[in-house]
């Protein structure tokens, strides 16, 4: 039986764990076994994060077994905004290890978006190994526009769905509230934040919006994956809060649930969201310096999403079905891992 080694084993909130679970689900339906032990027997290795077992990767390659690295974006916020010693050390160390693996210990590299590929190649040069771009995929039967919801007919709900909006990573949170404030001048608005938010930011936002008659902000904290589809169906639009997003699962999950996505044209967002499925506008400043974006422009453009829910919701689901099915992603990965890809 075919067996693939996934390394390192990750089990936490965030994109790597989400990918691992979905990929394993796809492998299981194809009767492909999974192991996390580099001393085990397997047909290929998929490296999904930094690992201290770099020498083992070299040993495995010498045995003629293909080593494929899946790359997310480069850590960068610490370069422009102090985010604490721990975050900074982890960011610098992570970039160094991932670049070393990419440049010396892999046969193939899978970038999650064209934006990520260009980013790595601009900052760290073109790797000698072959490269592929494979967007993330999800189970379109689990994330669907059909099902239970609590979508209001009186208040428009903006959803933020991020694993981590703390410290240096919370700029987009404040951008979202600013957009909602502008929209609230015409429409009753509620911002629902699902993800980890530091207490200082939460208090600041609640203080900022306390006097706003038609604007409410609700912090849910981190929620189970199983609750995401209903929350997405209960919302009217999603704001992508990450600046320069590599390939956010949250955007793909929202589209699959028929939720239109709005945001600024940074990172991979325009690769994921078609014109019919949401509104993506120019940032209007320098995102790499975390400057304040053109909030007024996004709010004005987002009105069309609120006014034309049916068409945007249908287009969002169609976009997900066309581009982001789990089977499509798994087959593309297997082509690289086991075939000639």
LUMTOR-117163 format. One record per residue (C-alpha): residue number from 1; residue in one letter; x, z negated, y. Coordinates in steps of 0.1 Angstrom, whole numbers, plus 5000, padded with zeros to 4 digits. Layout:
N
[NUM; 'A'; [X; Z; Y]],
...
% end
This chain:
341
[1; 'X'; [5000; 5000; 5000]],
[2; 'X'; [5012; 5008; 5035]],
[3; 'X'; [5023; 4977; 5055]],
[4; 'X'; [5032; 4974; 5092]],
[5; 'X'; [5052; 4945; 5107]],
[6; 'X'; [5040; 4934; 5141]],
[7; 'X'; [5065; 4913; 5160]],
[8; 'X'; [5066; 4888; 5176]],
[9; 'X'; [5034; 4870; 5165]],
[10; 'X'; [5015; 4862; 5197]],
[11; 'X'; [4985; 4840; 5199]],
[12; 'X'; [4975; 4832; 5235]],
[13; 'X'; [4951; 4843; 5262]],
[14; 'X'; [4960; 4877; 5275]],
[15; 'X'; [4965; 4914; 5267]],
[16; 'X'; [4991; 4911; 5240]],
[17; 'X'; [4970; 4889; 5218]],
[18; 'X'; [4939; 4910; 5225]],
[19; 'X'; [4958; 4942; 5215]],
[20; 'X'; [4971; 4926; 5183]],
[21; 'X'; [4937; 4915; 5171]],
[22; 'X'; [4921; 4949; 5178]],
[23; 'X'; [4950; 4968; 5163]],
[24; 'X'; [4949; 4946; 5132]],
[25; 'X'; [4911; 4952; 5130]],
[26; 'X'; [4918; 4990; 5130]],
[27; 'X'; [4945; 4987; 5103]],
[28; 'X'; [4923; 4966; 5081]],
[29; 'X'; [4896; 4993; 5080]],
[30; 'X'; [4923; 5017; 5069]],
[31; 'X'; [4935; 4994; 5041]],
[32; 'X'; [4969; 4990; 5059]],
[33; 'X'; [4984; 4955; 5055]],
[34; 'X'; [5000; 4935; 5083]],
[35; 'X'; [5030; 4912; 5082]],
[36; 'X'; [5048; 4893; 5109]],
[37; 'X'; [5079; 4886; 5088]],
[38; 'X'; [5109; 4908; 5096]],
[39; 'X'; [5124; 4898; 5062]],
[40; 'X'; [5093; 4912; 5044]],
[41; 'X'; [5088; 4947; 5030]],
[42; 'X'; [5071; 4972; 5053]],
[43; 'X'; [5070; 5008; 5064]],
[44; 'X'; [5074; 5004; 5102]],
[45; 'X'; [5078; 4978; 5129]],
[46; 'X'; [5058; 4975; 5161]],
[47; 'X'; [5074; 4953; 5188]],
[48; 'X'; [5047; 4941; 5212]],
[49; 'X'; [5067; 4916; 5233]],
[50; 'X'; [5101; 4903; 5239]],
[51; 'X'; [5117; 4888; 5208]],
[52; 'X'; [5149; 4868; 5200]],
[53; 'X'; [5152; 4886; 5167]],
[54; 'X'; [5170; 4917; 5183]],
[55; 'X'; [5197; 4918; 5156]],
[56; 'X'; [5170; 4920; 5129]],
[57; 'X'; [5156; 4951; 5147]],
[58; 'X'; [5190; 4967; 5145]],
[59; 'X'; [5193; 4958; 5108]],
[60; 'X'; [5159; 4973; 5100]],
[61; 'X'; [5167; 5005; 5118]],
[62; 'X'; [5199; 5009; 5097]],
[63; 'X'; [5176; 5007; 5066]],
[64; 'X'; [5158; 5038; 5079]],
[65; 'X'; [5127; 5020; 5089]],
[66; 'X'; [5111; 5031; 5122]],
[67; 'X'; [5110; 5006; 5150]],
[68; 'X'; [5084; 5013; 5177]],
[69; 'X'; [5081; 4993; 5210]],
[70; 'X'; [5049; 4990; 5229]],
[71; 'X'; [5055; 4984; 5266]],
[72; 'X'; [5034; 4968; 5293]],
[73; 'X'; [5043; 4968; 5329]],
[74; 'X'; [5075; 4954; 5345]],
[75; 'X'; [5074; 4918; 5359]],
[76; 'X'; [5077; 4923; 5396]],
[77; 'X'; [5056; 4898; 5417]],
[78; 'X'; [5085; 4873; 5418]],
[79; 'X'; [5105; 4898; 5439]],
[80; 'X'; [5081; 4896; 5468]],
[81; 'X'; [5063; 4863; 5464]],
[82; 'X'; [5076; 4829; 5453]],
[83; 'X'; [5057; 4819; 5422]],
[84; 'X'; [5077; 4789; 5410]],
[85; 'X'; [5109; 4785; 5390]],
[86; 'X'; [5093; 4788; 5356]],
[87; 'X'; [5075; 4820; 5363]],
[88; 'X'; [5105; 4836; 5380]],
[89; 'X'; [5129; 4827; 5351]],
[90; 'X'; [5104; 4840; 5325]],
[91; 'X'; [5099; 4872; 5345]],
[92; 'X'; [5136; 4880; 5349]],
[93; 'X'; [5144; 4871; 5313]],
[94; 'X'; [5114; 4891; 5300]],
[95; 'X'; [5124; 4922; 5319]],
[96; 'X'; [5160; 4919; 5306]],
[97; 'X'; [5150; 4915; 5270]],
[98; 'X'; [5124; 4943; 5270]],
[99; 'X'; [5148; 4967; 5287]],
[100; 'X'; [5175; 4959; 5261]],
[101; 'X'; [5152; 4965; 5232]],
[102; 'X'; [5139; 4997; 5248]],
[103; 'X'; [5173; 5011; 5255]],
[104; 'X'; [5192; 5001; 5223]],
[105; 'X'; [5170; 4990; 5194]],
[106; 'X'; [5139; 5013; 5191]],
[107; 'X'; [5132; 5047; 5177]],
[108; 'X'; [5100; 5053; 5197]],
[109; 'X'; [5085; 5038; 5228]],
[110; 'X'; [5047; 5036; 5234]],
[111; 'X'; [5038; 5031; 5271]],
[112; 'X'; [5002; 5019; 5277]],
[113; 'X'; [4998; 5043; 5307]],
[114; 'X'; [5015; 5071; 5325]],
[115; 'X'; [5020; 5047; 5354]],
[116; 'X'; [5039; 5023; 5331]],
[117; 'X'; [5061; 5050; 5318]],
[118; 'X'; [5071; 5062; 5353]],
[119; 'X'; [5076; 5026; 5363]],
[120; 'X'; [5101; 5018; 5335]],
[121; 'X'; [5119; 5050; 5339]],
[122; 'X'; [5123; 5046; 5376]],
[123; 'X'; [5135; 5010; 5374]],
[124; 'X'; [5155; 5011; 5341]],
[125; 'X'; [5162; 5048; 5335]],
[126; 'X'; [5149; 5071; 5308]],
[127; 'X'; [5153; 5057; 5273]],
[128; 'X'; [5171; 5077; 5246]],
[129; 'X'; [5142; 5071; 5222]],
[130; 'X'; [5111; 5094; 5221]],
[131; 'X'; [5082; 5083; 5243]],
[132; 'X'; [5044; 5085; 5240]],
[133; 'X'; [5016; 5073; 5263]],
[134; 'X'; [4987; 5057; 5245]],
[135; 'X'; [4960; 5040; 5265]],
[136; 'X'; [4944; 5008; 5252]],
[137; 'X'; [4912; 5011; 5231]],
[138; 'X'; [4884; 4987; 5222]],
[139; 'X'; [4856; 4984; 5197]],
[140; 'X'; [4828; 5004; 5213]],
[141; 'X'; [4802; 4987; 5191]],
[142; 'X'; [4812; 4952; 5202]],
[143; 'X'; [4815; 4962; 5239]],
[144; 'X'; [4784; 4981; 5246]],
[145; 'X'; [4759; 4986; 5274]],
[146; 'X'; [4730; 4977; 5251]],
[147; 'X'; [4723; 4940; 5245]],
[148; 'X'; [4713; 4908; 5261]],
[149; 'X'; [4721; 4902; 5298]],
[150; 'X'; [4710; 4882; 5328]],
[151; 'X'; [4714; 4909; 5355]],
[152; 'X'; [4696; 4898; 5387]],
[153; 'X'; [4673; 4921; 5406]],
[154; 'X'; [4678; 4900; 5438]],
[155; 'X'; [4715; 4895; 5440]],
[156; 'X'; [4744; 4918; 5433]],
[157; 'X'; [4770; 4903; 5410]],
[158; 'X'; [4807; 4912; 5413]],
[159; 'X'; [4828; 4903; 5383]],
[160; 'X'; [4865; 4895; 5382]],
[161; 'X'; [4878; 4894; 5346]],
[162; 'X'; [4915; 4884; 5345]],
[163; 'X'; [4935; 4862; 5321]],
[164; 'X'; [4956; 4847; 5349]],
[165; 'X'; [4949; 4845; 5386]],
[166; 'X'; [4973; 4817; 5394]],
[167; 'X'; [5001; 4812; 5419]],
[168; 'X'; [5018; 4846; 5428]],
[169; 'X'; [4992; 4865; 5408]],
[170; 'X'; [4962; 4855; 5428]],
[171; 'X'; [4964; 4880; 5457]],
[172; 'X'; [4937; 4902; 5442]],
[173; 'X'; [4913; 4872; 5440]],
[174; 'X'; [4914; 4869; 5478]],
[175; 'X'; [4910; 4906; 5482]],
[176; 'X'; [4879; 4905; 5460]],
[177; 'X'; [4863; 4878; 5481]],
[178; 'X'; [4870; 4897; 5513]],
[179; 'X'; [4853; 4928; 5498]],
[180; 'X'; [4823; 4907; 5488]],
[181; 'X'; [4821; 4892; 5523]],
[182; 'X'; [4818; 4926; 5538]],
[183; 'X'; [4792; 4937; 5513]],
[184; 'X'; [4773; 4904; 5519]],
[185; 'X'; [4766; 4916; 5554]],
[186; 'X'; [4741; 4940; 5539]],
[187; 'X'; [4734; 4927; 5503]],
[188; 'X'; [4731; 4892; 5488]],
[189; 'X'; [4763; 4889; 5467]],
[190; 'X'; [4777; 4867; 5440]],
[191; 'X'; [4813; 4867; 5428]],
[192; 'X'; [4819; 4855; 5393]],
[193; 'X'; [4855; 4848; 5384]],
[194; 'X'; [4863; 4846; 5347]],
[195; 'X'; [4899; 4836; 5342]],
[196; 'X'; [4925; 4810; 5350]],
[197; 'X'; [4925; 4801; 5387]],
[198; 'X'; [4947; 4774; 5402]],
[199; 'X'; [4929; 4745; 5420]],
[200; 'X'; [4944; 4752; 5454]],
[201; 'X'; [4931; 4788; 5455]],
[202; 'X'; [4897; 4777; 5441]],
[203; 'X'; [4893; 4751; 5469]],
[204; 'X'; [4904; 4775; 5496]],
[205; 'X'; [4880; 4802; 5486]],
[206; 'X'; [4851; 4778; 5483]],
[207; 'X'; [4859; 4765; 5517]],
[208; 'X'; [4861; 4800; 5531]],
[209; 'X'; [4827; 4810; 5517]],
[210; 'X'; [4808; 4777; 5522]],
[211; 'X'; [4791; 4789; 5554]],
[212; 'X'; [4783; 4824; 5540]],
[213; 'X'; [4745; 4825; 5536]],
[214; 'X'; [4744; 4856; 5513]],
[215; 'X'; [4777; 4850; 5494]],
[216; 'X'; [4782; 4827; 5464]],
[217; 'X'; [4814; 4823; 5443]],
[218; 'X'; [4813; 4809; 5408]],
[219; 'X'; [4845; 4801; 5389]],
[220; 'X'; [4839; 4801; 5351]],
[221; 'X'; [4875; 4795; 5340]],
[222; 'X'; [4888; 4812; 5308]],
[223; 'X'; [4859; 4824; 5286]],
[224; 'X'; [4858; 4834; 5249]],
[225; 'X'; [4861; 4872; 5242]],
[226; 'X'; [4827; 4871; 5226]],
[227; 'X'; [4811; 4862; 5259]],
[228; 'X'; [4826; 4891; 5279]],
[229; 'X'; [4800; 4918; 5270]],
[230; 'X'; [4770; 4898; 5281]],
[231; 'X'; [4788; 4888; 5313]],
[232; 'X'; [4797; 4924; 5320]],
[233; 'X'; [4761; 4936; 5314]],
[234; 'X'; [4749; 4908; 5337]],
[235; 'X'; [4770; 4921; 5366]],
[236; 'X'; [4766; 4951; 5389]],
[237; 'X'; [4802; 4960; 5395]],
[238; 'X'; [4837; 4948; 5385]],
[239; 'X'; [4866; 4944; 5409]],
[240; 'X'; [4900; 4950; 5394]],
[241; 'X'; [4919; 4921; 5409]],
[242; 'X'; [4954; 4929; 5396]],
[243; 'X'; [4977; 4947; 5421]],
[244; 'X'; [4995; 4976; 5403]],
[245; 'X'; [4977; 4970; 5370]],
[246; 'X'; [4996; 4985; 5341]],
[247; 'X'; [4966; 4992; 5318]],
[248; 'X'; [4941; 4964; 5320]],
[249; 'X'; [4918; 4957; 5290]],
[250; 'X'; [4893; 4941; 5313]],
[251; 'X'; [4887; 4975; 5330]],
[252; 'X'; [4882; 4993; 5297]],
[253; 'X'; [4859; 4965; 5285]],
[254; 'X'; [4838; 4967; 5316]],
[255; 'X'; [4834; 5005; 5314]],
[256; 'X'; [4823; 5002; 5277]],
[257; 'X'; [4796; 4977; 5288]],
[258; 'X'; [4784; 5002; 5314]],
[259; 'X'; [4798; 4982; 5343]],
[260; 'X'; [4812; 5004; 5372]],
[261; 'X'; [4847; 4994; 5384]],
[262; 'X'; [4859; 4993; 5419]],
[263; 'X'; [4894; 4987; 5432]],
[264; 'X'; [4924; 5000; 5451]],
[265; 'X'; [4944; 5030; 5440]],
[266; 'X'; [4974; 5012; 5426]],
[267; 'X'; [4989; 5011; 5391]],
[268; 'X'; [4970; 5029; 5363]],
[269; 'X'; [4935; 5024; 5378]],
[270; 'X'; [4928; 5060; 5385]],
[271; 'X'; [4940; 5070; 5350]],
[272; 'X'; [4912; 5047; 5336]],
[273; 'X'; [4883; 5050; 5360]],
[274; 'X'; [4868; 5084; 5367]],
[275; 'X'; [4851; 5092; 5400]],
[276; 'X'; [4817; 5090; 5384]],
[277; 'X'; [4824; 5056; 5367]],
[278; 'X'; [4835; 5036; 5398]],
[279; 'X'; [4851; 5037; 5432]],
[280; 'X'; [4889; 5037; 5437]],
[281; 'X'; [4901; 5040; 5473]],
[282; 'X'; [4936; 5041; 5488]],
[283; 'X'; [4953; 5007; 5492]],
[284; 'X'; [4959; 5013; 5529]],
[285; 'X'; [4991; 4993; 5530]],
[286; 'X'; [5021; 4986; 5507]],
[287; 'X'; [5010; 4971; 5475]],
[288; 'X'; [5046; 4965; 5463]],
[289; 'X'; [5049; 4940; 5492]],
[290; 'X'; [5015; 4925; 5485]],
[291; 'X'; [5003; 4935; 5520]],
[292; 'X'; [4966; 4932; 5528]],
[293; 'X'; [4947; 4962; 5516]],
[294; 'X'; [4920; 4982; 5534]],
[295; 'X'; [4891; 4959; 5525]],
[296; 'X'; [4866; 4976; 5548]],
[297; 'X'; [4871; 5010; 5532]],
[298; 'X'; [4865; 4997; 5497]],
[299; 'X'; [4835; 4977; 5507]],
[300; 'X'; [4819; 5007; 5525]],
[301; 'X'; [4826; 5030; 5495]],
[302; 'X'; [4813; 5004; 5470]],
[303; 'X'; [4779; 5005; 5486]],
[304; 'X'; [4772; 5037; 5466]],
[305; 'X'; [4778; 5018; 5434]],
[306; 'X'; [4752; 4992; 5443]],
[307; 'X'; [4727; 5018; 5455]],
[308; 'X'; [4731; 5041; 5424]],
[309; 'X'; [4734; 5017; 5395]],
[310; 'X'; [4719; 5039; 5368]],
[311; 'X'; [4742; 5069; 5373]],
[312; 'X'; [4773; 5048; 5377]],
[313; 'X'; [4765; 5026; 5346]],
[314; 'X'; [4758; 5057; 5325]],
[315; 'X'; [4791; 5073; 5336]],
[316; 'X'; [4811; 5041; 5329]],
[317; 'X'; [4799; 5040; 5293]],
[318; 'X'; [4805; 5078; 5289]],
[319; 'X'; [4841; 5073; 5302]],
[320; 'X'; [4848; 5046; 5276]],
[321; 'X'; [4833; 5067; 5248]],
[322; 'X'; [4854; 5097; 5258]],
[323; 'X'; [4888; 5079; 5263]],
[324; 'X'; [4890; 5044; 5250]],
[325; 'X'; [4876; 5041; 5215]],
[326; 'X'; [4895; 5018; 5191]],
[327; 'X'; [4898; 5044; 5164]],
[328; 'X'; [4914; 5069; 5188]],
[329; 'X'; [4940; 5043; 5198]],
[330; 'X'; [4948; 5032; 5162]],
[331; 'X'; [4952; 5067; 5150]],
[332; 'X'; [4976; 5075; 5179]],
[333; 'X'; [4997; 5044; 5171]],
[334; 'X'; [4998; 5053; 5134]],
[335; 'X'; [5010; 5088; 5142]],
[336; 'X'; [5039; 5073; 5161]],
[337; 'X'; [5046; 5045; 5136]],
[338; 'X'; [5043; 5065; 5103]],
[339; 'X'; [5041; 5102; 5112]],
[340; 'X'; [5060; 5126; 5134]],
[341; 'X'; [5047; 5113; 5167]],
% end
